[in-house]
Amino acid sequence: MKKNTLVAAVMVWLFFSLTAPSVMAGGGVSANSAVLMEQQSGRVLFAKDPHKKARIASITKIMTAILAIESDKLKENVKVSPRAVGTEGSSLYLKEGEKLPLEDLVYGLMLRSGNDAAVAIAEHVGGSKEGFVYLMNEKAKEIGMKHTYFANPHGLDDHEEHLSTAYDMALLTQYAMKNETYRKVAGTKVYRAPNPEEKWDRIWHNKNRLLTEKYEYCTGGKTGFTKRAKRTLVTTAAKGDMELIAVTLNAPDDWNDHIYMYESSFKTYDPIILLSEGFIDAAKDPIYRNKIYTKRDLFYPLKNKEEKDVSIRFKLMKPQKGWKEGAVPDVVGVAEAYLGKEKIDSTPVYYKQPQEKEEKSFWDKLKDGIFS
């Protein structure tokens, strides 16, 4: 990962000639709406009607999968209900009354896109399909998906209000990709699920051809299609130190759309550490000298020409009277990164507290005297 040497020297309240960050235009992408987002920062590198509400088909199952994973019930057995078996569309061909681990169902959901698996998961995790839908919408609010409403766990066109946007689905994927189990599931090409009631195991192949054959940097994702939604696709890719998320809705040429967005962005942007974690020399007051630090890097993907427009600002609390006696708070300020006038990242500034010396007992002191 490349470091911005401009920030090696302290840039407190330093301003440059400012320009706003740019996003690539939507030309060259077949999708009605599309977003390309950088995973760590959430910066949108490409956008085409990103907030347009649309049907999303089976990329709905990203939400179903992450809720199942977060339930901590993956090792539990799920009894398949008649309602699950009767779900139309793509299927794992589950049998009524059979029991199988929730973990296997999640793999079948994401790789094979089983709608019966989606309902079985919903009933087990949410108590009912309707209860699970409530959990889906609560999680959407938590993530910040402002233009999304889930009406089912699979994405079938059975509710008019089941809608989302390319941007919201990118936010969901950004959230899900922070979970290592989700990453593993979404990036699995083939999964074998033991089937003790038959002579053969269930084997599911991932439908994401970007992952399995078309793009070497693809790390996962989810496909979708219904007659009304048309082709929907979410994928992730990593190259060097940069991870990207691509979303397309109603895209007749979605594989190529995603490759185009990825390749354009990998060529155009570099992941830059704007301020490294650790101690910072950013304060005039002696009480802060060699005492303040950050716990993480300030990071952002930038074009080469944008590096000159970056500034770091430290906002520190004014020292109080009691601080000299050791009553300094753990957090004393914030470090903020700006690209032009836009704040692009921030992190707390911490104060290194003096280590408290433990008062030795009489017997410890006696031991030290005898054995020293």
C-alpha positions, 0 to 999 in steps of 0.5 A: 500500500502506497503512503502519501509522503506529503503527510509525513510532515504534520499537516495541521490546518493546512489547505491546498487549492481544492478540487472536488473528487470525481466519479466516472461517467456511466457510459459503457455500462449496459445496466440501468443502474450501477455502482462501483464502491471501494470496500474499506472507505466506501468511496463510490468510484463509478455510478450510473443512476445509483439511487434508482429503485428497482427490483433486485431478484436473488441478490436479495439473498446477500441479506438472507445469508448475512443474517443467517451467519450472524445468528450464530446458528450455523451448526443447528439442524433446520427442519424443512417445512412444506412452505419452504418446499413449495417455493417456486423458482431455483431450488435445492430440491429439499424434501419436506421434513428432512433436516440439514445444517443451517450452514449447508443451507447458506451455501446452497442459498448463495451458490445454487440460489435455492429459493427453498433454502431461503424460506427454510433459513428464514423460518429457522432464524426468524421464527417465521418467514414474516419474522425474518423479513422484519429482521431484514428491514431492521438490518437494512436500516442499521446499515443505512440502506435508505431506499430499500424494502425487503418483502421476502428472503429470496427476491421473487417478484411476489411483492410490488414493494420489494425494491432496492438500489445499486448503491444500497446493495453496495452498502449491504455487500460492504457490510457483509464482506466484513464478516469472514464467514460470509467472505468464505461462502460468497467466494466458494466455487463448489460446495459438497453437502453430505446427504445421509438419506441418499447414496449421493451428496449434494454438490452445488456449483457457484453460478457467479461466472465472474468468480469461476471463469471470467475474471481472475480478481473476482472474490465472490458475489451473488447472481440474480434474475427474474422476468421483471427484474431482469439480470442483477449482479453483485460481485467483489474483486481484489487486486493488490491492496484494493478491494472493490464491490460492483453492483448492476441492476437490469444489465443485459451484459452484466459480466462485461459491465463488472469487468469494465468497472473493475479494470477502469478503477484498478487503473485509475485509483491507488489505495493511499494511507493518508496518515499512518496509525501510531504516535503523531506530532501535531500539537504545540502544547507540551502536555500532548508532546509524544503522548497522542496517537491513532489506532488505525490508518486514515485511508482513501483510494485516490487518483494521482492528480488528487493527492495534492488536494489532500489535507489532514486536520487535527482537532484536539481538546484544550488542556484543562487545569486538572490534566497536569495531575494525570486526569487526561481523558483517553480520547482527546481529539480527532484526526480528519482527512479531507479531499478538497472540502470533503471530509473523507475519513476520520479517527479518534486521537488517543492519549497515552496514559502513564502506567500505574505502578502497582503497590507491592505488598509487604511480603513481595517487598520482603521477597525482593530483599531476600532473593534480589 
